[in-house]
Amino acid sequence: MTSTPIANPQAQLGALPVLGLLGAILSVQVGAAFAKGLFPVLGADGTTMLRLLSAR
């Protein structure tokens, strides 16, 4: 009698958390770079308000 190995569903999801983490890092960095250009135009309060409203 031979047995067939049962596939581990968790093994196939190994890259998903890593991709999610990289996407989050990229989002924070792009947002900060965009906000840096807005400081001279909107000031600190305006830039903070814009970032908080866009995070909703």
C-alpha positions in Angstrom: 0.0 0.0 0.0 1.4 3.4 -0.9 0.3 6.7 0.4 0.1 10.0 -1.4 1.3 13.1 0.3 -1.3 15.6 1.3 -0.6 19.1 0.1 -0.1 21.7 2.7 -2.3 24.7 1.9 -0.2 27.0 4.1 3.0 26.3 2.1 1.5 27.9 -1.0 0.7 31.2 0.8 4.3 31.8 1.9 4.8 34.7 -0.6 1.6 36.5 0.1 2.6 38.0 3.5 5.9 39.1 2.0 4.2 40.8 -0.9 1.8 42.5 1.4 4.7 43.8 3.5 6.5 45.1 0.5 3.4 46.8 -0.8 2.9 48.5 2.6 6.5 49.7 2.6 6.2 51.0 -0.9 2.9 52.8 -0.1 4.4 54.6 2.9 7.5 55.6 1.0 5.6 56.9 -2.0 3.2 58.8 0.3 6.1 60.4 2.2 7.8 61.4 -1.0 4.6 63.0 -2.3 4.0 64.8 1.0 7.5 66.2 0.9 6.6 68.2 -2.2 3.4 69.4 -0.7 5.0 71.0 2.4 6.0 74.2 0.7 2.5 74.6 -0.9 0.2 73.5 1.9 2.4 73.7 5.0 2.6 71.1 7.7 -1.0 71.2 8.8 -2.4 71.1 5.3 -0.1 68.2 4.3 -1.1 66.2 7.4 -4.8 66.8 6.9 -4.5 65.7 3.2 -2.6 62.5 4.2 -5.1 61.7 6.9 -8.1 62.2 4.6 -6.6 60.1 1.9 -5.9 57.3 4.3 -9.6 56.7 4.9 
